[in-house]
Amino acid sequence: MPRRLVAGTGWKMNKTASEARQYITDLLPLLDTHTMTLVEVFVLPPFTSLTAAGPLLQNTQIGMGGQNMHWESSGAWTGEISPPMLVEAGCRYVELGHSERRYYFNETDEFVNLKVLAALAHNLIPIICIGETADEKDAGRTEAVLEHQVRTALRDVAPQRAPDVLLAYEPRWAIGQANAADPDYIQNAHAFIRDVLAHAFGNSAAKNTRVIYGGSVNLDNSAAIIQQPDVDGLFIGRAALYAPNFAQMVRIVAEAAISKAS
């Protein structure tokens, strides 16, 4: 059975609660039932907009998630958000290890691993961001970096639970740029990630774990990227801040799901 394709968007530090409500209100009529059966869709609002977006997404097929999380359930961690808080707000997903968190807030692979284990323990789906910097790419270290990130983020995860995570390949040199990585480059990276999974967790886990792409995805390049055999979804940033654009990219992923299943 083919892996179910994914289309998701993280809003970063955009959209107030009222803007989040308007976005969801605009988005829902644009996605028909058939499309939603083909694609797993999620949105990641800011923390302050979760309780605004959540009620509108109840009883829909669109999942909601947080953009970060602490690994502890409670305690003296001023300014942090815990797994139970996300769950109570209606979250099904949590984004972990985004490059901006790594660069600006010094998050390490070891911290990401603690968060992954906590997310799984609370039945949240971790969206684990991995990817090389421009310097690492130029030095020919892309594969070494990706292998370290995957193995460290998934340390102590049982093989049968590996397919419960989403690995989001986001080359750090492509985030926020005019263009995404080349589709062939993306495919090679995703195939390598799947090979790392096979060695770490076995062929079954590698076959069933979804690897999605993020990094300057837009309406112009999304079709070419999602058609790559080892690309299982799109993780879209600024290009999806306008609901009709996101809906159109969800439909592009749905068309790819049909094509890949044939």
Buried (B, 14 or more C-beta within 10 A) or exposed (E): EEBEBBBBBBBBEBBEBEBBBBBBEBBBEBBEEEBBEBBBBBBBBBBEBBBBBBEBBEEBBBBBBBBBBBBBEEEEEEEBBBBEBBBEBBBBBBBBBBBBBBEEEEBEBEBBBBBBBBBBEBEBBBBBBBBBBEEBBEEEBBBEBBBBBBBBBBBEBEBEBBBBBBBBBBBBBBBEEEEBBEBEBBBBBBBBBBBBBBEBBEEBBBEBBBBBBBBBBBBEBBBBBBBBEBBBBBBBBBBBBEBEBBBBBBBBBBBBBEEBEE
